[in-house]
Amino acid sequence: MKKSVGEIERSIIKSYRKELWVRFIRAVKNYRLVEEGDKIAVAISGGKDSLTLAKLFQELQKHGKQSFDLEFICMDPGYRPEVRKQVEETCQGLGIPVKVHDSDVFEVAEKMTEGGAPCYMCARMRRGNLYSRAQDLGCNKLALGHHFNDVIETILMNVLYSANYKTMMPKLRSQNFQGLELIRPMYLIHEEDIIRFMRSTGYEAIDCACTVTQKKESSTRFKIKQMIDDMKQDNKNVEISIFRSAENVNQDAIIGWIQNGEKKSFLDTYGD
């Protein structure tokens, strides 16, 4: 049964206080993601993550100490009509005043990848589209719904598939859209808690909804998720260990690194 907006918002502060609210506030404070006078565009895809982020921001706007404005933006990249209708009806039921705009990202991404898996190209194009929309609305920040599991999975994906060590940052300045900053306020929130929260609302979030991509089970990220789940059977702290590794990089014990775009080597200062 679908809960009322009031019930859903109260559950964030009460039932899911430890799992969602506290972790959200911790990320906002620790990484200085929200400042007085900000105008933040919250990107809505209709998925569980972005819907949860929207509700958290609404609560922060009501109960937080800082004054800031919100815009809830949703890009339709080429959804089927029934999917778009579901997104709009879900946002309405959750009390999210979303602004939907059209694009042809799905179609263009597929053409540019010549029938291959267009996920990477699609993600880049969607990001650029959202930046542009946020800028048009006079926003200085764009908030995305990436969570803790996205962070640790990205670390392993880069190590195992891209031969580098990096992760999603909690915030970064746009290189192509002057004055815009991307923020990830759900940086410390676990995916399983987002799933539980969304189920409790009675509303059904969409998944990827792409009509051209490969099956989820064959994706690299899905394989990494499975790997982490398997490792958790032997080490229950494996997730936090992966996360902490990005906070505890020891430059005295690595062969090389990149700083300000320049490749560095341990030999540069060896013996000094």
Summary of the structure (lengths in Angstrom):
residues: 272
radius of gyration: 19.6
end to end distance: 67.7
largest distance: 67.7
contacts: 786
relative contact order: 0.15
helix: 49%
strand: 13%
